[in-house]
Amino acid sequence: MFASYKTMLAFVLSVALVMVTLAVYCVKNFSALRWRVSSRSYKAKVLGQPASANAEFKHVEWDGWGWAGQDTTVYLVFDPKFALGGVQKP
């Protein structure tokens, strides 16, 4: 298949470079990739919730991490009037 040892080595190194590049991209863009894969199910869960009597936003837990009392929880929130988008820091 390969004409010489050098061409085989070049092929193996180029495949390894592509694999490392893809791995770095996936690690850096994990949340975006995860959203592309699972957004439909999360959207369906949020939109499937009944309207709240006390005007709370529809929401589901998106992610969570932490350890030893430093827990973080991230929510996916449905804001039909985009009221949260206009919030500005003082």
C-alpha beads as a LAMMPS data file, in Angstrom:
LAMMPS data file: protein, C-alpha beads

90 atoms
89 bonds

1 atom types
1 bond types

-500.0 500.0 xlo xhi
-500.0 500.0 ylo yhi
-500.0 500.0 zlo zhi

Masses

1 110.0

Atoms # bond

1 1 1 0.000 0.000 0.000
2 1 1 2.747 2.490 0.934
3 1 1 5.685 2.987 -1.389
4 1 1 8.150 3.506 1.409
5 1 1 8.578 3.844 5.133
6 1 1 8.639 7.651 4.857
7 1 1 5.233 7.822 3.164
8 1 1 3.741 5.492 5.767
9 1 1 5.203 7.611 8.582
10 1 1 3.880 10.802 6.977
11 1 1 0.417 9.246 6.689
12 1 1 0.375 8.079 10.305
13 1 1 1.560 11.473 11.567
14 1 1 -1.040 13.343 9.522
15 1 1 -3.837 11.092 10.841
16 1 1 -2.564 11.618 14.396
17 1 1 -2.517 15.398 13.866
18 1 1 -6.110 15.363 12.613
19 1 1 -7.217 13.285 15.605
20 1 1 -5.508 15.600 18.109
21 1 1 -7.006 18.656 16.404
22 1 1 -10.503 17.161 16.584
23 1 1 -10.037 16.227 20.243
24 1 1 -8.935 19.769 21.153
25 1 1 -11.887 21.256 19.234
26 1 1 -14.360 18.956 21.010
27 1 1 -12.965 19.791 24.439
28 1 1 -13.014 23.551 23.810
29 1 1 -16.528 23.519 22.324
30 1 1 -18.149 20.856 24.505
31 1 1 -21.212 22.911 25.476
32 1 1 -21.923 23.996 21.907
33 1 1 -21.586 20.445 20.618
34 1 1 -23.753 19.135 23.429
35 1 1 -26.418 21.747 22.625
36 1 1 -26.470 20.735 18.947
37 1 1 -26.973 17.101 19.868
38 1 1 -29.558 17.470 22.630
39 1 1 -31.314 20.806 22.091
40 1 1 -34.545 19.294 20.784
41 1 1 -35.131 17.221 23.901
42 1 1 -34.355 20.135 26.251
43 1 1 -36.619 22.484 24.289
44 1 1 -39.425 19.924 24.402
45 1 1 -39.020 19.541 28.187
46 1 1 -39.148 23.307 28.743
47 1 1 -42.051 23.992 26.401
48 1 1 -43.964 20.999 27.770
49 1 1 -44.175 22.513 31.236
50 1 1 -47.478 24.118 32.280
51 1 1 -47.654 27.882 32.770
52 1 1 -46.756 28.934 36.297
53 1 1 -49.367 30.689 38.450
54 1 1 -46.749 33.021 39.987
55 1 1 -45.193 34.114 36.667
56 1 1 -42.019 32.017 36.959
57 1 1 -40.153 31.235 33.773
58 1 1 -40.339 27.716 32.404
59 1 1 -36.951 26.092 33.051
60 1 1 -35.014 22.817 33.247
61 1 1 -31.607 21.983 34.635
62 1 1 -29.025 22.077 31.839
63 1 1 -25.811 21.287 33.667
64 1 1 -24.348 20.960 37.114
65 1 1 -20.908 20.561 38.592
66 1 1 -19.023 21.203 41.761
67 1 1 -17.569 19.651 44.868
68 1 1 -17.393 20.336 48.605
69 1 1 -20.107 22.978 48.816
70 1 1 -19.054 24.774 45.653
71 1 1 -21.890 23.383 43.547
72 1 1 -23.029 25.144 40.397
73 1 1 -26.294 24.514 38.585
74 1 1 -27.058 25.940 35.144
75 1 1 -30.641 26.234 33.938
76 1 1 -32.168 26.506 30.486
77 1 1 -34.859 29.192 30.770
78 1 1 -37.689 30.019 28.371
79 1 1 -38.177 33.796 28.278
80 1 1 -40.936 34.524 25.716
81 1 1 -40.707 38.331 26.117
82 1 1 -36.878 38.375 26.134
83 1 1 -37.002 40.253 29.431
84 1 1 -33.656 38.815 30.571
85 1 1 -31.847 39.789 27.365
86 1 1 -32.110 43.498 28.036
87 1 1 -30.557 43.368 31.502
88 1 1 -27.458 45.526 31.703
89 1 1 -24.850 45.726 34.412
90 1 1 -24.629 49.081 36.267

Bonds

1 1 1 2
2 1 2 3
3 1 3 4
4 1 4 5
5 1 5 6
6 1 6 7
7 1 7 8
8 1 8 9
9 1 9 10
10 1 10 11
11 1 11 12
12 1 12 13
13 1 13 14
14 1 14 15
15 1 15 16
16 1 16 17
17 1 17 18
18 1 18 19
19 1 19 20
20 1 20 21
21 1 21 22
22 1 22 23
23 1 23 24
24 1 24 25
25 1 25 26
26 1 26 27
27 1 27 28
28 1 28 29
29 1 29 30
30 1 30 31
31 1 31 32
32 1 32 33
33 1 33 34
34 1 34 35
35 1 35 36
36 1 36 37
37 1 37 38
38 1 38 39
39 1 39 40
40 1 40 41
41 1 41 42
42 1 42 43
43 1 43 44
44 1 44 45
45 1 45 46
46 1 46 47
47 1 47 48
48 1 48 49
49 1 49 50
50 1 50 51
51 1 51 52
52 1 52 53
53 1 53 54
54 1 54 55
55 1 55 56
56 1 56 57
57 1 57 58
58 1 58 59
59 1 59 60
60 1 60 61
61 1 61 62
62 1 62 63
63 1 63 64
64 1 64 65
65 1 65 66
66 1 66 67
67 1 67 68
68 1 68 69
69 1 69 70
70 1 70 71
71 1 71 72
72 1 72 73
73 1 73 74
74 1 74 75
75 1 75 76
76 1 76 77
77 1 77 78
78 1 78 79
79 1 79 80
80 1 80 81
81 1 81 82
82 1 82 83
83 1 83 84
84 1 84 85
85 1 85 86
86 1 86 87
87 1 87 88
88 1 88 89
89 1 89 90
